[in-house]
Amino acid sequence: MEARTPSDSVAVVARWMRITEANSRGAVHGGTVLQLADETAALSAIRHARSLVVTASVDRVVFRRPIEVGELLTLKASVNAAWRTSMEVGVRVEAELPAHGEAHHVFTAYFTMVAVDDDGHPTPVPPLAAGTDEDVRRESEAQLRRRYRLSEREELEARRIG
């Protein structure tokens, strides 16, 4: 299987936030942003794996500030690391008022996506070829987050058994 670069997996989605996405405070529901981020992450993972994908986990969800009705969200995702059947996809969201044109970083999250075949069984994904220094940094950080996830899972399972 031929390696793919993070740039091969880039997915960009833009969505204008309307009143229908507002919560009682008038800001956009966090769940709306999570759904859009999950969809953007899936597009990125599909581009990398060239197969269907499912979301396995979401890590490090950070809302940096409220998102207001009327702002244009731009979601950008790319694969940070690839393992046997799974990938970490980083999603960054920026918001701007189109009339002003100044974008602000408002949200970041890391999604673990698993490639699946037509029957829903995990299937291998291509390796990731990190070409730039930024790609190498992102892959290294993804490897660290994966080690933390696996270590935490093992510790929790050990506590349940013991």
C-alpha positions in Angstrom: 0.0 0.0 0.0 1.5 3.3 -1.0 2.0 6.0 1.6 0.0 9.2 1.5 1.0 12.6 2.8 -1.1 14.7 5.2 -1.8 17.2 2.4 -3.5 14.3 0.5 -6.1 14.1 3.2 -6.9 17.8 3.7 -10.7 18.5 3.9 -12.2 22.0 4.3 -15.8 22.7 5.1 -17.4 26.1 5.5 -20.7 26.8 7.2 -22.5 29.9 8.1 -24.0 29.7 11.7 -27.7 30.5 11.7 -30.2 31.2 14.4 -31.3 27.5 14.2 -27.9 26.5 15.6 -28.2 28.8 18.6 -28.6 27.8 22.3 -30.5 29.8 24.9 -27.6 32.2 25.3 -27.5 33.0 21.6 -24.2 31.2 21.0 -23.9 28.1 18.7 -24.5 24.7 20.3 -21.2 22.9 21.0 -22.9 19.8 19.6 -23.4 21.5 16.3 -19.7 22.3 16.1 -18.8 18.7 17.1 -21.0 17.3 14.4 -19.4 19.5 11.8 -16.0 18.6 13.0 -16.8 14.9 13.0 -18.0 15.1 9.4 -14.9 17.1 8.3 -12.7 14.5 10.1 -14.5 11.7 8.3 -13.9 13.4 4.9 -10.2 13.7 5.7 -10.0 10.1 6.8 -11.8 8.8 3.7 -9.4 10.7 1.5 -6.5 9.0 3.2 -7.9 5.5 3.5 -10.0 5.5 0.3 -12.6 3.6 2.2 -15.5 4.1 4.6 -14.6 5.2 8.1 -16.2 5.3 11.5 -15.4 7.5 14.5 -13.8 5.6 17.3 -13.0 8.4 19.7 -12.7 12.1 20.1 -9.8 13.6 22.2 -8.8 17.0 23.4 -11.9 18.9 22.4 -11.1 22.6 23.2 -13.6 25.4 22.7 -11.5 28.6 22.8 -14.4 31.0 22.8 -18.1 31.0 22.0 -19.2 30.9 18.4 -21.9 33.4 17.6 -24.8 33.3 15.2 -23.8 35.0 12.0 -20.2 33.8 12.0 -18.8 31.8 9.2 -17.0 28.6 10.4 -14.2 27.2 8.4 -13.3 23.7 9.5 -10.0 22.2 8.3 -8.9 18.6 8.9 -6.0 16.4 7.9 -4.6 13.1 9.0 -1.9 13.4 11.7 -0.9 9.8 12.0 -1.9 6.4 10.6 -1.7 3.0 12.2 -2.9 -0.4 11.0 -6.6 0.4 10.6 -7.0 3.7 12.4 -5.9 7.3 11.9 -5.8 10.4 14.0 -7.4 13.4 12.3 -6.8 16.9 13.6 -9.6 19.4 13.1 -9.1 23.2 13.5 -12.1 25.5 13.3 -11.9 29.3 12.7 -14.8 31.7 12.9 -15.2 35.1 11.2 -17.8 37.7 10.6 -17.7 37.9 6.8 -18.2 41.6 6.8 -15.1 42.1 8.9 -12.9 39.3 7.4 -10.9 38.6 10.6 -10.8 34.9 11.5 -10.2 33.6 15.0 -9.3 30.1 16.1 -12.3 28.9 18.1 -12.1 25.1 18.3 -9.6 22.1 18.1 -10.2 18.4 18.4 -8.5 15.1 17.5 -10.6 12.3 16.1 -9.6 8.7 15.9 -11.2 7.2 12.7 -11.2 3.6 11.8 -11.4 2.4 8.1 -14.0 -0.2 7.5 -14.9 -2.5 4.6 -18.4 -2.9 3.2 -19.3 -5.3 6.0 -18.2 -2.9 8.7 -15.0 -4.8 9.6 -11.7 -2.8 10.2 -9.5 -2.7 7.1 -5.9 -1.6 6.7 -5.0 2.0 5.9 -2.0 3.4 3.9 0.9 4.6 6.0 1.4 8.3 6.4 4.4 10.0 4.8 5.1 13.0 6.9 7.1 15.3 4.6 7.4 18.7 6.3 8.6 19.6 9.7 5.1 20.5 10.7 3.9 17.1 9.5 6.6 15.4 11.6 5.6 17.4 14.7 1.9 16.6 14.2 2.6 12.9 13.8 4.9 12.9 16.9 2.2 14.5 19.0 -0.4 12.1 17.6 1.8 9.2 18.6 2.0 10.6 22.2 -1.8 11.1 22.4 -2.2 7.5 21.3 0.2 6.2 23.9 -1.8 8.1 26.5 -5.1 6.8 25.3 -3.9 3.2 25.3 -2.2 3.5 28.7 -5.3 5.0 30.2 -7.5 2.2 28.7 -5.2 -0.4 30.2 -5.1 1.2 33.6 -8.9 1.5 33.7 -9.4 -2.1 32.7 -6.9 -3.2 35.3 -8.8 -1.3 38.0 -12.1 -3.0 37.0 -10.5 -6.4 37.2 -8.7 -5.8 40.4 
